[in-house]
Amino acid sequence: MHSDLSSTHKVCKHRKRHERVSSYPCHSRICSSLGSAVARLFAHHGYRVVINYHTDSERARTLIAELSAQHAKLSDVEGIKTISRYISIQADLASALEIRPLLKETYAAMGRIDVVLSNGGWTKFRDTASIDDNVFEEDWDRAFNMNVNSHLWLLQASKQYLDETEGAFITTASIAGVTGVGSSLVVRAYGTTKAAQLHMVKGLACMVAPKIRVNSVSPGLLQTVRKGIP
């Protein structure tokens, strides 16, 4: 698995005097695997966590309840009660119009944002050996919108808050964006747009430096819930 995890670990280990907040997009299909694992990691290191979900509010509520129960003994910080340390907010990352309100609501609830994990993505199974099965315009448009555009929109919307805390912005890419293939199940549009995301992240890191650190993690094949994906 190819990944850049060094900056993520540094964010978790080096804590300032004020409690930090992690806000990350978590689509309904990811809340039970990669997204929830990241939420648990941040909570374990003392972060307050805001989870964004698209459609599955029940799965988001279950994760919030789990985090609240596991960390109920944490003392209040800056007047923030334990019950509000972990919240969920609905928004569609495929819509630029919904992303800015998502960040505003996060900031209003927590008072600061230190880390944003941009974990949204989309794919659809196609025959990776057939060019005819990989020329559907709707696949390419949707893949580019979620795997590239959503990360750009999210960083732009969170920049003013991350500037305040000199925070970190991390995207979830894929090994498919590095190798060009990934697993045998990965559609060509997916690998191509993940590669575009990695290329874009390099430019974004320069744009928002030195106050904001931008990195990307490229996991390999993960077992995850794929609820609601056509």
GIVEN-V26548 format. One record per helix or strand of 3 or more residues. SS is the DSSP state (A for helix, B for strand). FROM is the first residue (numbers start at 1). LEN is the number of residues. Records with the same first field share a line. If there is no record, write none. Layout:
SS = FROM-LEN + FROM-LEN
This chain:
A = 6-8 + 34-11 + 57-14 + 82-3 + 96-15 + 132-3 + 137-29 + 176-4 + 188-21
B = 21-5 + 48-6 + 86-5 + 115-4 + 168-5 + 213-5
